[in-house]
Amino acid sequence: MRSFFKNYFQTFTRPKNTFETLLAGDNYFRLGFIYIAIPIAAYTLMYVFLTIANGAPSVFTPWLNIPKDDYYAINRFMLAPSML
């Protein structure tokens, strides 16, 4: 577990070496899926909290033709597929 988080954080500090190490192993697909699941979970949780708080984008016009009041509620379900 320690090497999991070590590799995760080293992608920010030493990306080339870290990705070469990950690609040399046999389980790079499983690890890659787990690594992308972390930001997906964090962003989904953020959108859930924004929906609960009745948040709406106020500074920018959303690029999707979705009403501003429902933007974060709908985006919760579109986030994971768009990141994958």
C-alpha positions in Angstrom: 0.0 0.0 0.0 2.9 2.3 0.7 4.3 1.9 -2.8 0.9 2.6 -4.2 0.7 6.1 -2.7 4.4 6.6 -3.3 4.0 5.9 -7.0 0.8 8.0 -7.1 2.5 11.1 -5.6 5.7 10.6 -7.6 3.8 11.1 -10.8 3.7 14.8 -9.9 7.4 15.1 -9.0 9.1 12.5 -11.3 6.5 11.6 -13.9 8.9 10.0 -16.5 10.6 7.6 -14.1 7.3 6.7 -12.4 5.5 5.9 -15.6 8.4 3.9 -16.9 8.4 1.9 -13.7 4.6 1.3 -13.8 4.7 0.3 -17.5 7.5 -2.2 -16.7 5.2 -4.1 -14.4 2.5 -6.7 -15.2 -0.4 -5.0 -13.5 -0.3 -1.5 -15.1 -3.9 -1.7 -16.4 -5.3 -2.4 -12.9 -3.1 0.2 -11.3 -4.0 2.8 -13.9 -7.7 2.2 -13.3 -7.2 2.6 -9.6 -5.2 5.7 -10.1 -7.9 7.3 -12.2 -10.6 6.2 -9.8 -9.1 8.5 -7.1 -9.8 11.8 -8.9 -13.1 10.5 -10.3 -14.3 9.8 -6.7 -13.0 13.2 -5.5 -14.7 15.1 -8.2 -17.9 13.2 -7.9 -18.0 13.9 -4.2 -17.4 17.6 -4.9 -20.4 17.6 -7.3 -22.6 15.8 -4.8 -21.8 18.5 -2.2 -22.3 21.3 -4.7 -25.7 19.7 -5.6 -26.7 19.4 -1.9 -25.7 23.1 -1.4 -27.7 24.2 -4.5 -24.6 25.4 -6.2 -24.7 26.8 -9.7 -21.9 28.1 -12.0 -22.1 31.8 -11.7 -18.9 33.2 -13.4 -18.9 31.2 -16.6 -21.5 29.9 -18.9 -21.5 26.1 -19.0 -20.3 24.7 -22.3 -23.2 22.1 -22.2 -26.7 23.4 -22.9 -27.8 22.5 -19.3 -29.7 24.9 -17.1 -27.3 26.5 -14.6 -29.4 25.3 -11.6 -29.2 21.7 -12.6 -25.6 21.8 -14.0 -23.8 20.1 -11.0 -26.6 17.6 -10.4 -26.4 16.4 -14.0 -22.6 16.6 -14.2 -22.3 14.0 -11.4 -23.4 11.3 -13.8 -21.3 12.5 -16.8 -18.0 12.9 -14.9 -16.8 9.3 -14.7 -17.5 8.4 -18.3 -15.9 11.6 -19.6 -12.8 11.0 -17.5 -12.5 7.3 -18.5 
